[in-house]
Amino acid sequence: MVQVAYMLITTKYGKEREVSEELMKHKEVEDVHILYGQFDIILKIKAKDMAEVEKFILDKVRGNKDIESTETLIASDVG
């Protein structure tokens, strides 16, 4: 079963576009949007399972020096 997660990201000042472009290079990323408000970016992650989502977050997101904070929302299918 495919696992979907959304990630709200706060970047260092002025780094929104650079971070967005870097994240789009990864196969796990289905969609990226720059936001105005409390968060700078919303990221849609799609992976084969939760372990792959976790690996992506730990290896590719948290290691980015231009990302200050994240909030991860795990999607759950109903029905």
ABEGO torsion letter per residue (X at the ends): XBBBBBBBBBBBBGAAAAAAAAAAABAABABBBBBBEABABBBBBBBABAAAAAAAAAAAAAABAABABBBBBBBBBBX
